[in-house]
Amino acid sequence: MSSSVARRGQLFVVSAPSGTGKTTVVESLAARMSHLRVSRSYTSRQARPGEEDGVDYTFVSRARFEAMLAGDQFLEWAEIYGNLYGTSQVDTERLLVAGDDVVLVIDVQGARKVRRRTLPLVSVFIMPPSAEVLEGRLRGRCTDSEEQIQRRLSVARGEVTAFPEYDYVIVNDDLETCVGRLRTIIEASRMRTVVSSVMAEGIAGSFTG
């Protein structure tokens, strides 16, 4: 590709009900693909055992989060189970300008907020194989109380009906298979933009050269 064609990264949005494995799928793929970055959310909640600031999340106080919110510094934000989560506009734009593709791993509510900003993006919804499998995964994590599990299942029932809002829907019935499906979508999206740029530049050059 000619150096005159600077590739801007693409924005991807991946959503799924809690317990579907969306973060595991995206992070597994990001570890294998060059120039694919997973957006790191800001959150007002306390770090859990094993989580690191600047790695898992950017942990900030609720007061600082609310100040950033007042300054319109988030592409999207949501309050989930009493904690605030948001995606930084500045951090995302910096990566896109550098030519990295950026994946926002966010819920349905957050995805709707990003779409309202009319940004060019590709959206993917990851579906659990069934309600029974999702419940089994939530219970298998052994991190939530029965009340929390029932609340997550209730939210999931509403979220799965939002799948028509997305460009692609894939099922996480097997981790490696699901990672492969997401990789196909991202590679196809990259080819579409890169090939289009190369072809357009070549055709334009035939008129001037």
Secondary structure as GFF3:
##gff-version 3
##sequence-region A 1 209
A	DSSP	beta_strand	11	15	.	.	.	ID=ss1
A	DSSP	alpha_helix	22	30	.	.	.	ID=ss2
A	DSSP	beta_strand	36	38	.	.	.	ID=ss3
A	DSSP	beta_strand	42	43	.	.	.	ID=ss4
A	DSSP	beta_strand	58	59	.	.	.	ID=ss5
A	DSSP	alpha_helix	62	70	.	.	.	ID=ss6
A	DSSP	beta_strand	74	80	.	.	.	ID=ss7
A	DSSP	beta_strand	83	88	.	.	.	ID=ss8
A	DSSP	alpha_helix	89	97	.	.	.	ID=ss9
A	DSSP	beta_strand	101	105	.	.	.	ID=ss10
A	DSSP	alpha_helix	108	116	.	.	.	ID=ss11
A	DSSP	beta_strand	122	127	.	.	.	ID=ss12
A	DSSP	alpha_helix	131	141	.	.	.	ID=ss13
A	DSSP	alpha_helix	146	159	.	.	.	ID=ss14
A	DSSP	three_ten_helix	160	165	.	.	.	ID=ss15
A	DSSP	beta_strand	168	171	.	.	.	ID=ss16
A	DSSP	alpha_helix	175	208	.	.	.	ID=ss17
###
